[in-house]
Amino acid sequence: MTECKERVVKLGEVQSEITADVKKTDDLKVRLQVGYSDKTKEITFKPSEDLKKGDKVKITVEKV
């Protein structure tokens, strides 16, 4: 049996500040957009814990 390991490449990361309180039951959205294009990809998820306005977060993008 051959094991296939997935190669993950870190493309970049950004840090930002939360602008409003977010409960872990709320949908949090991240949009990916190429600077010269109107096309966007929106990803929605529920955070694993409540966030308060002013909390700092880091978003990491990886190629899988």
Secondary structure as the mmCIF struct_conf table of DSSP 4:
data_model
#
loop_
_struct_conf.conf_type_id
_struct_conf.id
_struct_conf.beg_label_comp_id
_struct_conf.beg_label_asym_id
_struct_conf.beg_label_seq_id
_struct_conf.end_label_comp_id
_struct_conf.end_label_asym_id
_struct_conf.end_label_seq_id
HELX_LH_PP_P HELX_LH_PP_P1 LYS A 5 ARG A 7
STRN STRN1 VAL A 9 GLU A 17
BEND BEND1 ALA A 20 ALA A 20
STRN STRN2 VAL A 22 VAL A 22
TURN_TY1_P TURN_TY1_P1 LYS A 24 THR A 25
BEND BEND2 ASP A 26 ASP A 26
STRN STRN3 LEU A 28 GLN A 33
TURN_TY1_P TURN_TY1_P2 GLY A 35 TYR A 36
BEND BEND3 ASP A 38 ASP A 38
STRN STRN4 THR A 40 PHE A 45
BEND BEND4 SER A 48 GLU A 49
STRN STRN5 LEU A 51 LEU A 51
TURN_TY1_P TURN_TY1_P3 LYS A 53 GLY A 54
STRN STRN6 LYS A 56 LYS A 63
#
